[in-house]
Amino acid sequence: MSDSFLKKSSTNPQGNDTRQEPSLNVRKVVAPGKRSAEHLPNIVLLIRFLKPVTWIPVIWSFLCGAVASGAFGWQDIIGIKFLLGMLLTGPLASGTCQMLNDYFDRDLDEINEPWRPIPGGEISLRNATILIATWSILSVVVGYLIHPLIALYVVIGIVNAHLYSANPIKLKKRLWAGNIIVAVSYLVIPWIAGEIAYNPEFTLQSLSPSLIVATLFTISSTGTMTINDFKSAEGDRQIGIRTLPVAFGDRKAAIIAAILINIGQLMAAAYMLMLDQPSFALIVTLLIIPQFYLQFSLVRSPKTMDVRYNAIAQNFLVAGMLVCALAIKNFRL
């Protein structure tokens, strides 16, 4: 990529496309010194736009689905199908959704995170559109190479990303709806994609255990998505986006998030008992304990504990997902 592809002109940081885009009239509240003055290499800029840290939960969900299929062995980690799955669920599909979110949230980011590539003046709207279109096509193609039905799931995920971020629907404005659709896209879709990738002889009945567990962990993920909302509460309030912290206040939102996180996992543990997998149920329950302990600090100070909570507690939550996947595999044997 040439420097002219990604980077904007310093004399017109919003690019020529802004005349066609409606403004939310929030730019005036951005402190001038907050904008990015960096001129980063294109590859670094692209990586920032794709946000690799957000790929991890989607890749993990695909892995859990593959394990739960009963046809996945750890030797398959170096197989072409798994590598394509990592490429799809990581930099391609997840990256596409992150770019879409940045594109549609550029006015909001000028308040909350003005150093991001678009509000920071490093990527024009035209070039962002080209990148999003290219990544979308590549995502669908790679999904089709794994299994034709997975290509359909990729399309659904991209549609969900539009529903979440784009006006006039913009589900992130609508309290629960935004977090739920993100949790479904991050957890249910890649989990089932992992199942289908390694179990092409699937039926709705055979997919039921994974659908149930993925849905229960979606409840927990809705709680973790709420924790992500604390950092952007100020901008959300100004724009009129009704996240839980905006609607209920930080402390009550933290309590609601903790309840959702715990309920989803406890129900998953109960479902393990229904599958006659008591050892796995016990492990999932034990993994909730350190999360519960950390939630006391989160409730006391949501805005200072949000990043630390997710950095530590989510490790136990995703470990519980893999435990459930192993339980489903054991149930099928």
C-alpha positions in Angstrom: 0.0 0.0 0.0 1.3 3.4 -0.8 1.3 6.2 1.7 -1.4 8.1 -0.3 -3.8 5.1 0.0 -4.3 5.2 3.8 -3.2 8.6 4.9 -5.2 11.8 4.6 -4.0 15.2 3.5 -3.0 17.3 6.5 -5.0 20.2 4.9 -8.2 18.3 4.8 -8.2 15.7 7.6 -11.8 14.6 7.0 -11.3 13.9 3.3 -13.6 14.9 0.4 -16.2 12.4 1.4 -17.4 14.3 4.5 -19.7 16.5 2.3 -21.8 13.4 1.7 -21.9 12.2 5.3 -24.3 13.6 7.9 -22.5 15.2 10.9 -23.6 14.7 14.5 -22.2 18.2 15.3 -19.9 17.0 18.0 -16.6 17.9 16.6 -16.5 21.2 18.5 -16.1 19.4 21.8 -12.8 17.8 20.8 -9.8 19.3 22.3 -7.5 20.3 19.5 -4.5 18.7 21.2 -6.1 15.3 21.3 -5.9 14.5 17.6 -3.2 12.2 16.4 -0.2 14.0 15.0 1.6 10.7 14.2 2.5 9.6 10.7 2.6 5.8 11.1 3.7 3.3 8.5 0.8 1.9 6.5 1.0 -1.6 7.9 0.9 -0.3 11.5 -2.0 2.0 10.6 -3.9 -1.0 9.0 -3.3 -3.1 12.1 -4.7 -0.4 14.3 -7.7 -0.1 12.1 -8.3 -3.9 12.3 -7.8 -4.0 16.2 -6.2 -7.5 16.6 -7.1 -7.6 20.3 -10.8 -8.0 19.3 -10.0 -11.1 17.2 -9.2 -13.3 20.2 -12.7 -14.0 21.5 -14.0 -14.8 18.0 -11.1 -17.1 17.2 -11.7 -18.8 20.6 -15.3 -19.3 19.9 -14.5 -21.0 16.5 -12.0 -23.3 18.4 -14.7 -24.2 21.0 -17.1 -25.1 18.2 -14.5 -27.2 16.5 -13.7 -29.1 19.7 -17.4 -29.6 20.5 -17.9 -31.2 17.1 -16.1 -34.3 18.3 -14.2 -34.5 15.0 -11.5 -32.1 15.9 -8.2 -33.3 17.2 -5.3 -31.1 18.5 -3.2 -32.2 15.5 -5.7 -30.3 13.4 -4.4 -27.0 14.7 -1.7 -27.1 12.0 -4.2 -28.2 9.3 -5.3 -25.9 6.5 -8.9 -25.8 7.6 -8.1 -24.6 11.0 -5.6 -22.0 9.6 -8.3 -20.7 7.3 -10.7 -20.6 10.3 -8.2 -18.5 12.2 -7.7 -16.2 9.2 -11.5 -15.8 8.8 -12.5 -15.3 12.4 -9.6 -13.1 13.2 -8.2 -10.5 10.7 -10.9 -10.9 8.1 -14.4 -11.1 9.5 -13.6 -9.5 12.9 -11.4 -7.0 11.2 -14.2 -6.1 8.8 -16.6 -5.5 11.7 -14.1 -3.4 13.6 -13.5 -1.2 10.5 -17.3 -0.8 10.0 -17.7 0.2 13.6 -14.9 2.8 13.3 -16.4 4.1 10.0 -19.9 4.6 11.4 -18.8 5.8 14.8 -16.3 8.4 13.6 -18.2 11.3 15.1 -18.5 9.6 18.5 -14.8 8.6 18.4 -13.9 12.3 18.1 -15.1 12.6 21.6 -14.1 9.3 23.2 -11.1 8.2 21.2 -9.9 10.9 18.8 -6.6 9.1 18.2 -8.3 6.4 16.1 -7.3 6.3 12.4 -10.4 8.1 10.9 -10.9 10.9 13.5 -7.2 11.2 13.9 -6.8 12.1 10.3 -4.8 9.1 9.1 -7.5 7.3 7.0 -10.0 9.0 4.7 -13.6 7.8 4.4 -13.0 6.8 0.8 -10.0 4.6 1.6 -11.8 3.2 4.6 -14.7 2.2 2.3 -12.3 0.5 -0.1 -10.7 -1.5 2.8 -14.1 -2.5 4.2 -15.3 -3.7 0.8 -12.1 -5.7 0.1 -12.1 -7.3 3.5 -15.8 -8.2 3.2 -15.3 -10.0 -0.1 -12.2 -11.8 1.2 -14.1 -12.9 4.3 -17.0 -14.4 2.3 -14.5 -16.2 0.0 -12.5 -17.7 2.8 -15.7 -18.7 4.6 -16.9 -20.5 1.4 -13.6 -22.3 1.1 -14.2 -23.8 4.6 -17.8 -24.6 4.0 -20.5 -22.9 1.9 -22.8 -22.4 4.9 -20.0 -20.6 6.7 -20.0 -18.0 3.9 -23.6 -17.3 4.7 -22.7 -16.9 8.4 -20.0 -14.4 7.4 -22.6 -12.4 5.5 -24.9 -12.5 8.6 -22.1 -11.2 10.8 -21.3 -8.3 8.5 -25.1 -7.4 8.3 -25.1 -7.5 12.2 -22.2 -5.1 12.2 -24.1 -2.7 10.1 -27.2 -3.1 12.3 -25.1 -2.4 15.3 -23.3 0.7 14.1 -25.1 2.3 11.1 -27.9 4.8 11.2 -30.9 4.8 11.2 -31.1 1.5 13.1 -27.9 1.7 15.1 -28.7 -0.9 17.6 -26.0 0.3 20.0 -28.3 3.2 20.8 -31.0 0.8 21.9 -29.9 -0.4 25.4 -29.7 -4.2 25.3 -30.0 -4.7 21.6 -26.5 -3.6 20.7 -24.7 -5.8 23.2 -26.8 -8.8 22.4 -26.1 -8.6 18.7 -22.4 -8.2 19.3 -22.4 -11.2 21.6 -24.2 -13.3 19.1 -21.7 -12.3 16.4 -18.7 -12.9 18.6 -19.9 -16.2 20.1 -22.8 -18.0 18.6 -21.9 -17.5 14.9 -18.2 -18.5 15.1 -19.0 -21.4 17.5 -21.5 -22.9 15.1 -19.1 -22.2 12.2 -16.4 -24.3 14.1 -18.9 -27.1 14.5 -19.9 -27.1 10.8 -16.3 -26.9 9.7 -15.4 -30.2 11.3 -18.8 -31.9 11.3 -20.2 -31.5 7.8 -22.8 -34.3 8.5 -24.5 -32.0 11.0 -28.2 -31.8 11.8 -30.1 -29.3 14.0 -30.3 -32.0 16.7 -26.6 -32.6 16.6 -26.0 -28.9 16.8 -28.4 -28.4 19.8 -25.8 -28.8 22.6 -23.5 -26.2 21.0 -26.4 -23.9 20.3 -27.6 -24.0 23.9 -24.1 -23.5 25.4 -23.2 -20.7 23.0 -26.5 -19.0 23.7 -25.9 -19.2 27.5 -22.4 -17.8 27.1 -23.9 -15.1 25.0 -25.8 -14.0 28.1 -22.4 -13.7 29.9 -20.8 -11.9 26.9 -23.6 -9.4 27.0 -22.4 -8.5 30.5 -18.8 -8.2 29.4 -19.9 -6.0 26.5 -21.6 -3.7 29.0 -18.2 -3.3 30.8 -16.7 -2.1 27.6 -19.3 0.7 27.5 -17.9 2.4 30.6 -15.0 4.0 28.8 -17.2 5.7 26.2 -20.1 6.7 28.5 -19.3 10.4 28.2 -19.5 10.5 24.4 -22.5 8.1 24.4 -24.4 10.4 26.7 -23.7 13.5 24.4 -24.7 11.6 21.2 -27.8 10.1 22.8 -26.7 6.4 22.8 -28.5 4.6 25.6 -26.0 2.0 26.9 -26.5 0.6 30.3 -24.0 3.0 32.0 -25.9 5.9 30.4 -29.3 4.6 31.2 -28.7 3.3 34.8 -25.5 4.9 35.9 -22.1 3.2 36.3 -22.7 1.3 39.6 -26.1 -0.1 38.6 -24.8 -1.0 35.2 -21.8 -2.8 36.7 -24.2 -4.8 39.0 -26.4 -5.8 36.0 -23.3 -6.8 34.0 -22.0 -9.0 36.9 -25.4 -10.7 37.2 -25.5 -11.5 33.5 -21.9 -12.8 33.5 -22.6 -15.1 36.4 -26.1 -16.3 35.3 -24.9 -17.3 31.9 -22.1 -19.4 33.3 -24.2 -21.0 36.1 -26.8 -22.0 33.5 -24.1 -23.5 31.3 -22.8 -25.5 34.3 -26.4 -26.7 35.0 -26.7 -27.8 31.4 -23.5 -29.8 31.8 -25.3 -31.7 34.6 -28.2 -32.3 32.2 -25.7 -33.8 29.8 -24.5 -36.1 32.6 -21.1 -34.4 32.7 -20.8 -33.5 36.5 -17.0 -33.1 36.5 -17.2 -30.5 33.7 -20.1 -28.8 35.5 -18.0 -28.5 38.7 -15.0 -27.0 36.8 -17.2 -24.4 35.1 -18.7 -23.5 38.5 -15.3 -23.1 40.1 -14.1 -20.9 37.3 -16.9 -18.4 38.3 -15.5 -17.8 41.8 -12.5 -15.6 40.8 -14.8 -13.6 38.5 -17.2 -13.1 41.3 -14.4 -11.9 43.6 -13.2 -9.3 41.0 -16.8 -8.1 40.5 -16.8 -6.5 44.0 -14.0 -4.1 42.8 -15.7 -3.5 39.5 -19.0 -2.4 41.2 -17.1 -0.1 43.6 -15.2 1.6 40.8 -16.5 0.7 37.3 -14.5 3.3 35.3 -11.2 2.5 36.9 -11.7 -1.3 37.1 -13.3 -2.0 33.7 -10.1 -2.7 31.7 -8.5 -4.6 34.6 -11.6 -6.7 35.1 -11.9 -7.8 31.5 -8.2 -8.4 31.3 -8.3 -10.9 34.2 -11.8 -12.2 34.6 -12.4 -13.0 30.9 -9.6 -15.6 31.0 -11.8 -17.6 33.4 -14.9 -17.1 31.3 -13.3 -18.3 28.1 -11.7 -21.2 29.9 -15.3 -22.2 30.9 -16.3 -22.1 27.3 -13.6 -24.6 26.4 -14.5 -26.8 29.3 -18.1 -26.9 28.0 -16.9 -27.7 24.5 -14.9 -30.6 25.9 -18.0 -31.7 27.8 -20.1 -31.7 24.6 -17.3 -33.7 22.8 -17.3 -36.2 25.7 -21.1 -36.4 25.6 -21.0 -37.4 21.9 -18.4 -40.2 22.4 
